[in-house]
Amino acid sequence: MTAQQLEAKYGDMLRQTPWSDFKTAYLLHDALCKRQPPISVKVGAVKTWIENYRIAADGYSLTTAKELQEQCGSSMFNLAKEYHSAFLLTKELRKRDPPRVSD
């Protein structure tokens, strides 16, 4: 199972307690394997899922550039110059507290 398949099938579940409480891919993977019925997924896919799909409990997801600008203001112009691709900008926004995710 890939991270994308994990998101499609179990994403909503994984964003809820107790699944969202597991802080590392290894702990979440172990819990998924011990679940009844178990979810057969590799640690690498869980790690990729966390990096690409998990949103911190105090984070939020944005879907448009307008929403992003409204939340972050004029600082987005400077960030967009420094992180000139959607991938790099999203990666930087995930580091913020709370994380801001643009899909």
N, C-alpha and C positions, 0 to 999 in steps of 0.2 A: 504494500500500500504506500502510495506517495503522500507527501504533505498536502497536496491539492486534494487527493481523495479523502484524506483524513479530515480536512476542513469541510468538504462537501457532506460527508456522512456524519461526522461527530463534532463539527465546529461549535455548534450551539451548546452541546453538552460540556465540551472542554472549557468553555468560558464561564462555567458555573462551578460553585463549590461542590464537592471538594477538589475537583480536577484543576481548577484555577489556582489552588493553593500550592501545588507542586512547583517549586522554584527552578528546577533544572530539568533538562530533557531526560536525564537518566532516571530521576525520581518519577516523572510522569510516565515514562516508558514502562518502568517496573509496575506502576499502578495499573496501567492499561493491560499489561500481560496477566496480572492477577485478577482482573475484573472478571465477573461471571455474566455472560460469556466473555472470554478474553478477546481483546482486539489485537490482531496480529499485525504488528508494524515494527519497523526497525528504528533503532535509536536515532539514526541520521534523519529519517523522515520526521520524527518527533521534534528534533532540533530545528529542522527547516520550518516545520509548522510554527514553532514558537517564534522564530525570527520573522516569519512572513505574515502570520495570522493572529497571533495572540495580542490582545490589547490589555494593558494593565488595568486593574480595577478602577483606578482614578484617571485613566486615559480615555480618549474618545476618538472616534473615527470621522474623518471628513471625506466628502465625496466630490467636492468641486473646488476649483481654485479660489472662487469667491468666498466660500466658507473658510478656507485656509487663511486668506487675507483678513477676513473679519476676526478670526481668532488670534492671529499673530501680528496683525497690523503691518506697519511699514518695514518691520524687521525682515519680512519675507523677501523684499527686494534684494537686500544684502545677502541673505542666505541663498537665494536663487542664483546670484552671481558667483558665489563661492562653490556651491554644489549644483553644477549646471545640468545634471541629468535627474530625471524623476527618481531613479534608483538611489543616487547619492543623497538627494534631498530627503527622501523618505527615511533613509538610514539615519540621517542626522536628526530628523524630527522624532524618531523613536528613542533617541538618547535623552530627550528633554524630560523634565519633571513637571507635570505629568506628560507622558508621551503623547504626541499628536501623530496620527496615522492618516496618510492620504492614499486612498485606493483608486 
